[in-house]
């Protein structure tokens, strides 16, 4: 099984770190937690889909994907983007319905 490394544990080069846009969020010292959650969501989803032969890895990654769904839904991500992979989309929809 592969070791899990959260994307936020890998520091970005200083020049590559995005800066908040001017406005209320920047004035509050907004961080980029939402973008980290999106990056982790994508990484775990890709790993879950790739781990067809490793049940433990797949379940772990699916749990991590589903743990992020309520936050990303609250942020409006799924109002703008649709999950293209049918099985992943169904898993997220079932989770959101409480199935």
DSSP file (Angstrom, degrees, kcal/mol; ACC not computed):
  #  RESIDUE AA STRUCTURE BP1 BP2  ACC     N-H-->O    O-->H-N    N-H-->O    O-->H-N    TCO  KAPPA ALPHA  PHI   PSI    X-CA   Y-CA   Z-CA
    1    1 A X              0   0    0      0, 0.0     2,-0.2     0, 0.0     0, 0.0   0.000 360.0 360.0 360.0 145.6    0.0    0.0    0.0
    2    2 A X        -     0   0    0      1,-0.1     2,-0.2     0, 0.0     0, 0.0  -0.539 360.0-110.6 -82.2 146.8    1.2    3.5   -0.7
    3    3 A X        -     0   0    0     -2,-0.2     2,-0.6     1,-0.1    -1,-0.1  -0.537  33.1-122.9 -71.8 142.3    1.8    6.0    2.0
    4    4 A X        -     0   0    0     -2,-0.2     2,-0.5     2,-0.0    -1,-0.1  -0.793  28.5-175.9 -93.5 124.2   -0.7    8.9    2.0
    5    5 A X        -     0   0    0     -2,-0.6     2,-0.2     5,-0.0     5,-0.1  -0.977  22.1-134.2-119.6 118.1    0.8   12.3    1.7
    6    6 A X    >   -     0   0    0     -2,-0.5     3,-1.9     1,-0.1     4,-0.4  -0.491  15.0-129.8 -70.5 138.7   -1.7   15.2    1.9
    7    7 A X  G >  S+     0   0    0      1,-0.3     3,-1.4    -2,-0.2    -1,-0.1   0.826 107.2  61.1 -60.0 -31.6   -1.1   17.8   -0.8
    8    8 A X  G 3  S+     0   0    0      1,-0.3    -1,-0.3    28,-0.1     4,-0.1   0.639  93.4  65.9 -73.6 -10.1   -1.1   20.6    1.8
    9    9 A X  G <  S+     0   0    0     -3,-1.9     2,-0.8     1,-0.1    -1,-0.3   0.598  86.9  79.0 -81.6 -11.0    2.0   18.9    3.4
   10   10 A X  S <  S-     0   0    0     -3,-1.4     2,-0.1    -4,-0.4    -1,-0.1  -0.864  85.4-134.2 -99.5 110.1    4.0   19.6    0.3
   11   11 A X        -     0   0    0     -2,-0.8     2,-0.2     1,-0.1    -2,-0.1  -0.377  13.8-133.7 -68.3 137.8    5.1   23.3    0.4
   12   12 A X        -     0   0    0      1,-0.1     5,-0.1    -4,-0.1    -1,-0.1  -0.606  33.1 -94.0 -83.4 148.9    4.7   25.2   -2.8
   13   13 A X    >>  -     0   0    0     -2,-0.2     3,-1.4     1,-0.1     4,-0.9  -0.355  37.3-116.5 -58.8 144.6    7.5   27.4   -4.0
   14   14 A X  G >4 S+     0   0    0      1,-0.3     3,-0.7     2,-0.2    -1,-0.1   0.857 115.1  53.0 -54.1 -39.1    7.1   30.9   -2.8
   15   15 A X  G 34 S+     0   0    0      1,-0.2    -1,-0.3     3,-0.0    -2,-0.1   0.770 108.4  51.4 -69.1 -24.2    6.7   32.3   -6.3
   16   16 A X  G <4 S+     0   0    0     -3,-1.4     2,-0.3     2,-0.1    -1,-0.2   0.580  81.6 108.5 -90.9  -9.8    4.0   29.8   -7.1
   17   17 A X  S << S-     0   0    0     -4,-0.9     2,-0.1    -3,-0.7    -3,-0.0  -0.522  71.9-125.1 -70.5 126.6    1.8   30.5   -4.1
   18   18 A X        -     0   0    0     -2,-0.3     2,-0.4     1,-0.0    -1,-0.1  -0.393  18.3-139.0 -70.2 149.0   -1.3   32.3   -5.2
   19   19 A X        -     0   0    0     -2,-0.1     7,-0.1     1,-0.0    12,-0.1  -0.868  25.7-103.2-107.3 142.4   -2.1   35.6   -3.5
   20   20 A X        -     0   0    0     -2,-0.4     3,-0.1    10,-0.2     2,-0.1  -0.322  37.7-112.9 -64.3 145.7   -5.6   36.6   -2.5
   21   21 A X        -     0   0    0      1,-0.1     5,-0.4    -2,-0.0    -1,-0.1  -0.352  42.5 -88.0 -70.4 157.8   -7.5   39.0   -4.7
   22   22 A X  S    S+     0   0    0      4,-0.1     2,-0.3     3,-0.1     3,-0.2  -0.359  86.6  68.7 -64.5 147.9   -8.2   42.4   -3.4
   23   23 A X  S  > S-     0   0    0      1,-0.2     4,-2.3    -3,-0.1     3,-0.2  -0.826 100.2 -38.7 134.1-172.5  -11.5   42.6   -1.5
   24   24 A X  H  > S+     0   0    0     -2,-0.3     4,-1.5     1,-0.2    -1,-0.2   0.865 130.1  51.6 -57.2 -42.0  -13.2   41.4    1.7
   25   25 A X  H  4>S+     0   0    0      1,-0.2     5,-2.1     2,-0.2    -1,-0.2   0.913 112.0  46.8 -63.8 -41.1  -11.7   37.9    1.6
   26   26 A X  H >45S+     0   0    0     -5,-0.4     3,-1.5     1,-0.2    -1,-0.2   0.878 108.4  56.3 -67.3 -36.7   -8.2   39.3    1.2
   27   27 A X  H 3<5S+     0   0    0     -4,-2.3    -1,-0.2     1,-0.3    -2,-0.2   0.806 104.5  53.1 -65.3 -28.7   -8.9   41.8    4.0
   28   28 A X  T 3<5S-     0   0    0     -4,-1.5    -1,-0.3    -3,-0.2    -2,-0.2   0.405 119.8-109.6 -85.4   2.9   -9.7   39.0    6.4
   29   29 A X  T < 5 -     0   0    0     -3,-1.5    -3,-0.2     1,-0.1    -2,-0.1   0.903  46.2-160.5  71.2  40.4   -6.4   37.2    5.6
   30   30 A X      < -     0   0    0     -5,-2.1   -10,-0.2    -6,-0.1     2,-0.1  -0.207   2.7-153.8 -57.7 139.3   -8.1   34.4    3.7
   31   31 A X        -     0   0    0    -12,-0.1     3,-0.3   -11,-0.0    -1,-0.1  -0.371  25.8-107.6-101.1-170.9   -6.1   31.3    3.2
   32   32 A X     >  +     0   0    0      1,-0.2     4,-1.8    -2,-0.1     5,-0.2  -0.165  68.0 131.3-114.7  38.7   -6.5   28.8    0.4
   33   33 A X  H  > S+     0   0    0      1,-0.2     4,-2.6     2,-0.2     5,-0.2   0.895  72.0  54.9 -57.9 -42.9   -8.1   25.9    2.4
   34   34 A X  H  > S+     0   0    0     -3,-0.3     4,-2.1     1,-0.2    -1,-0.2   0.910 107.6  48.6 -60.8 -42.8  -10.8   25.5   -0.3
   35   35 A X  H  > S+     0   0    0      1,-0.2     4,-2.4     2,-0.2    -1,-0.2   0.856 110.6  51.9 -67.6 -32.3   -8.2   25.0   -3.1
   36   36 A X  H  X S+     0   0    0     -4,-1.8     4,-2.8     2,-0.2     5,-0.2   0.922 109.0  50.0 -66.9 -43.3   -6.3   22.5   -0.9
   37   37 A X  H  X S+     0   0    0     -4,-2.6     4,-2.5     1,-0.2    -2,-0.2   0.882 111.1  49.5 -63.0 -37.4   -9.5   20.5   -0.3
   38   38 A X  H  X S+     0   0    0     -4,-2.1     4,-2.4     2,-0.2    -1,-0.2   0.932 111.5  48.3 -66.0 -45.5  -10.2   20.5   -4.1
   39   39 A X  H  X S+     0   0    0     -4,-2.4     4,-2.5     1,-0.2    -2,-0.2   0.922 114.6  45.5 -60.5 -44.5   -6.7   19.3   -4.9
   40   40 A X  H  X S+     0   0    0     -4,-2.8     4,-3.0     2,-0.2     5,-0.3   0.901 110.1  54.7 -66.7 -40.2   -6.9   16.6   -2.3
   41   41 A X  H  X S+     0   0    0     -4,-2.5     4,-2.3    -5,-0.2    -2,-0.2   0.932 112.0  44.1 -56.6 -47.8  -10.4   15.6   -3.5
   42   42 A X  H  X S+     0   0    0     -4,-2.4     4,-2.6     2,-0.2     5,-0.2   0.924 114.1  49.5 -64.7 -45.3   -9.1   15.2   -7.0
   43   43 A X  H  X S+     0   0    0     -4,-2.5     4,-2.2     1,-0.2    -2,-0.2   0.928 114.1  44.3 -62.5 -45.7   -6.0   13.3   -5.9
   44   44 A X  H  X S+     0   0    0     -4,-3.0     4,-2.6     2,-0.2    -1,-0.2   0.889 112.8  52.2 -67.2 -37.8   -7.9   10.9   -3.7
   45   45 A X  H  X S+     0   0    0     -4,-2.3     4,-2.3    -5,-0.3    -2,-0.2   0.928 110.9  47.4 -62.7 -44.4  -10.6   10.4   -6.4
   46   46 A X  H  X S+     0   0    0     -4,-2.6     4,-1.9     1,-0.2    -2,-0.2   0.908 113.4  48.2 -63.2 -41.4   -7.9    9.5   -8.9
   47   47 A X  H  X S+     0   0    0     -4,-2.2     4,-1.4    -5,-0.2    -2,-0.2   0.887 110.0  52.3 -67.0 -38.4   -6.2    7.1   -6.5
   48   48 A X  H  < S+     0   0    0     -4,-2.6     3,-0.2     1,-0.2    -2,-0.2   0.916 111.9  46.1 -62.5 -42.8   -9.5    5.5   -5.7
   49   49 A X  H  < S+     0   0    0     -4,-2.3     3,-0.3     1,-0.2    -1,-0.2   0.837 114.5  47.6 -69.3 -32.5  -10.2    4.9   -9.4
   50   50 A X  H  < S+     0   0    0     -4,-1.9     2,-0.7     1,-0.2     3,-0.4   0.688  96.5  74.5 -80.9 -18.5   -6.7    3.6  -10.0
   51   51 A X    ><  +     0   0    0     -4,-1.4     3,-0.7    -3,-0.2     7,-0.4  -0.220  52.4 136.7 -92.3  45.6   -6.7    1.2   -7.0
   52   52 A X  T 3  S+     0   0    0     -2,-0.7    -1,-0.2    -3,-0.3    -2,-0.1   0.855  75.9  41.2 -59.1 -37.3   -9.0   -1.4   -8.6
   53   53 A X  T 3  S+     0   0    0     -3,-0.4     2,-0.7     1,-0.2    -1,-0.2   0.541 104.8  69.0 -91.8  -7.8   -6.9   -4.3   -7.3
   54   54 A X    <>  -     0   0    0     -3,-0.7     4,-2.7     1,-0.2     5,-0.2  -0.839  58.9-176.9-116.4  93.4   -6.2   -2.9   -3.8
   55   55 A X  H  > S+     0   0    0     -2,-0.7     4,-2.6     1,-0.2     5,-0.2   0.871  82.7  50.6 -58.8 -42.0   -9.4   -2.9   -1.8
   56   56 A X  H  > S+     0   0    0      2,-0.2     4,-2.3     1,-0.2    -1,-0.2   0.924 112.8  45.9 -64.3 -44.3   -7.9   -1.3    1.3
   57   57 A X  H  > S+     0   0    0      2,-0.2     4,-2.5     1,-0.2     5,-0.2   0.927 113.4  49.7 -63.3 -44.9   -6.4    1.5   -0.8
   58   58 A X  H  X S+     0   0    0     -4,-2.7     4,-2.7    -7,-0.4    -2,-0.2   0.928 112.4  46.8 -61.7 -46.2   -9.6    2.1   -2.7
   59   59 A X  H  X S+     0   0    0     -4,-2.6     4,-2.7     2,-0.2    -1,-0.2   0.911 111.7  50.9 -63.2 -42.8  -11.7    2.2    0.4
   60   60 A X  H  X S+     0   0    0     -4,-2.3     4,-1.9    -5,-0.2    -1,-0.2   0.935 113.4  44.7 -60.3 -46.6   -9.4    4.6    2.2
   61   61 A X  H  X S+     0   0    0     -4,-2.5     4,-2.4     2,-0.2    -2,-0.2   0.892 112.0  52.1 -66.7 -39.9   -9.3    6.9   -0.8
   62   62 A X  H  X S+     0   0    0     -4,-2.7     4,-2.8     2,-0.2     5,-0.2   0.915 108.5  51.5 -62.2 -41.7  -13.1    6.7   -1.2
   63   63 A X  H  X S+     0   0    0     -4,-2.7     4,-1.9     1,-0.2    -1,-0.2   0.904 110.5  48.6 -60.3 -40.9  -13.5    7.6    2.5
   64   64 A X  H  X S+     0   0    0     -4,-1.9     4,-1.0     2,-0.2    -1,-0.2   0.884 111.2  50.3 -67.4 -38.3  -11.3   10.6    2.0
   65   65 A X  H >X S+     0   0    0     -4,-2.4     4,-0.9     1,-0.2     3,-0.9   0.959 113.1  45.7 -60.8 -50.8  -13.2   11.7   -1.1
   66   66 A X  H 3X S+     0   0    0     -4,-2.8     4,-0.6     1,-0.3     3,-0.3   0.798 104.6  61.9 -67.6 -28.4  -16.5   11.4    0.7
   67   67 A X  H 3< S+     0   0    0     -4,-1.9     4,-0.3     1,-0.2    -1,-0.3   0.816 108.0  44.9 -64.5 -29.1  -15.2   13.2    3.8
   68   68 A X  H <X S+     0   0    0     -4,-1.0     4,-2.4    -3,-0.9     3,-0.3   0.662  91.1  85.7 -88.1 -18.3  -14.6   16.3    1.6
   69   69 A X  H  X S+     0   0    0     -4,-0.9     4,-2.9    -3,-0.3     5,-0.3   0.901  86.0  50.6 -55.8 -50.0  -17.9   16.2   -0.2
   70   70 A X  H  X S+     0   0    0     -4,-0.6     4,-2.3     1,-0.2    -1,-0.2   0.894 113.8  45.9 -59.1 -37.7  -20.0   18.2    2.3
   71   71 A X  H  > S+     0   0    0     -4,-0.3     4,-1.7    -3,-0.3    -1,-0.2   0.910 115.0  45.5 -70.3 -42.1  -17.5   21.0    2.4
   72   72 A X  H  <>S+     0   0    0     -4,-2.4     5,-2.3     2,-0.2     6,-0.4   0.860 113.3  50.7 -70.9 -34.1  -17.0   21.2   -1.3
   73   73 A X  H ><5S+     0   0    0     -4,-2.9     3,-1.4    -5,-0.3    -2,-0.2   0.923 109.6  50.4 -66.3 -43.6  -20.8   21.1   -1.8
   74   74 A X  H 3<5S+     0   0    0     -4,-2.3    -2,-0.2    -5,-0.3    -1,-0.2   0.835 106.9  55.1 -62.7 -32.2  -21.3   23.9    0.7
   75   75 A X  T 3<5S-     0   0    0     -4,-1.7    -1,-0.3    -5,-0.1    -2,-0.2   0.576 119.2-114.0 -77.1  -8.4  -18.6   25.9   -1.2
   76   76 A X  T X>5S+     0   0    0     -3,-1.4     3,-1.1    -4,-0.4     4,-0.8   0.552  74.0 134.6  90.6   8.5  -20.7   25.5   -4.3
   77   77 A X  H >><S+     0   0    0     -5,-2.3     4,-2.9     1,-0.3     3,-1.0   0.903  73.6  48.2 -58.2 -43.4  -18.2   23.4   -6.3
   78   78 A X  H 34 S+     0   0    0     -6,-0.4    -1,-0.3     1,-0.3    -5,-0.1   0.548 102.2  64.0 -80.4  -5.2  -20.8   20.9   -7.4
   79   79 A X  H <4 S+     0   0    0     -3,-1.1    -1,-0.3    -6,-0.1    -2,-0.2   0.704 116.8  29.0 -79.9 -22.2  -23.1   23.7   -8.6
   80   80 A X  H << S+     0   0    0     -3,-1.0     2,-0.3    -4,-0.8    -2,-0.2   0.802 122.0  45.0-104.9 -41.3  -20.5   24.6  -11.1
   81   81 A X     <  -     0   0    0     -4,-2.9     2,-0.4    -5,-0.2    -1,-0.2  -0.832  63.9-151.4-112.4 146.1  -18.7   21.4  -11.9
   82   82 A X        -     0   0    0     -2,-0.3     2,-0.5    -3,-0.1    -3,-0.0  -0.939  25.0-118.2-113.6 137.5  -20.1   17.9  -12.7
   83   83 A X        -     0   0    0     -2,-0.4     6,-0.1     1,-0.2    -5,-0.0  -0.627  24.1-163.6 -73.3 122.6  -18.2   14.7  -11.9
   84   84 A X        +     0   0    0     -2,-0.5     2,-0.5     5,-0.0    -1,-0.2   0.827  64.2  88.1 -80.2 -33.4  -17.7   13.0  -15.3
   85   85 A X  S  > S-     0   0    0      1,-0.2     4,-2.8     2,-0.1     5,-0.2  -0.555  71.8-146.9 -72.6 120.3  -16.8    9.5  -14.0
   86   86 A X  H  > S+     0   0    0     -2,-0.5     4,-2.4     1,-0.2     5,-0.2   0.885  93.8  45.0 -58.4 -45.2  -20.1    7.7  -13.7
   87   87 A X  H  > S+     0   0    0      2,-0.2     4,-2.3     1,-0.2    -1,-0.2   0.906 115.9  46.7 -67.9 -41.0  -19.1    5.5  -10.7
   88   88 A X  H  > S+     0   0    0      2,-0.2     4,-2.2     1,-0.2    -2,-0.2   0.912 112.6  50.1 -66.2 -42.5  -17.5    8.4   -8.8
   89   89 A X  H  X S+     0   0    0     -4,-2.8     4,-2.5     1,-0.2    -2,-0.2   0.918 111.7  48.4 -61.2 -44.2  -20.5   10.6   -9.5
   90   90 A X  H  X S+     0   0    0     -4,-2.4     4,-2.8    -5,-0.2     5,-0.2   0.896 109.8  52.1 -64.1 -40.8  -22.9    7.9   -8.3
   91   91 A X  H  X S+     0   0    0     -4,-2.3     4,-2.2     2,-0.2    -1,-0.2   0.917 112.7  44.9 -61.1 -43.7  -20.9    7.4   -5.1
   92   92 A X  H  X S+     0   0    0     -4,-2.2     4,-2.4     2,-0.2    -2,-0.2   0.898 113.8  49.0 -68.9 -41.3  -21.0   11.1   -4.3
   93   93 A X  H  X S+     0   0    0     -4,-2.5     4,-1.6     2,-0.2    -2,-0.2   0.908 111.9  49.1 -65.5 -41.4  -24.7   11.4   -5.1
   94   94 A X  H  X>S+     0   0    0     -4,-2.8     5,-2.8     1,-0.2     4,-0.5   0.917 112.4  48.4 -62.3 -43.1  -25.5    8.4   -2.9
   95   95 A X  H ><5S+     0   0    0     -4,-2.2     3,-1.0    -5,-0.2    -2,-0.2   0.905 109.8  51.7 -63.4 -42.0  -23.4    9.9   -0.1
   96   96 A X  H 3<5S+     0   0    0     -4,-2.4    -1,-0.2     1,-0.3    -2,-0.2   0.807 109.1  50.5 -67.3 -29.5  -25.1   13.3   -0.5
   97   97 A X  H 3<5S-     0   0    0     -4,-1.6    -1,-0.3    -5,-0.1    -2,-0.2   0.545 118.4-112.7 -83.0  -7.4  -28.5   11.7   -0.3
   98   98 A X  T <<5       0   0    0     -3,-1.0    -3,-0.2    -4,-0.5    -2,-0.1   0.674 360.0 360.0  84.3  17.8  -27.5    9.8    2.9
   99   99 A X      <       0   0    0     -5,-2.8    -4,-0.2    -6,-0.2    -5,-0.1   0.484 360.0 360.0 -73.7 360.0  -27.6    6.4    1.2
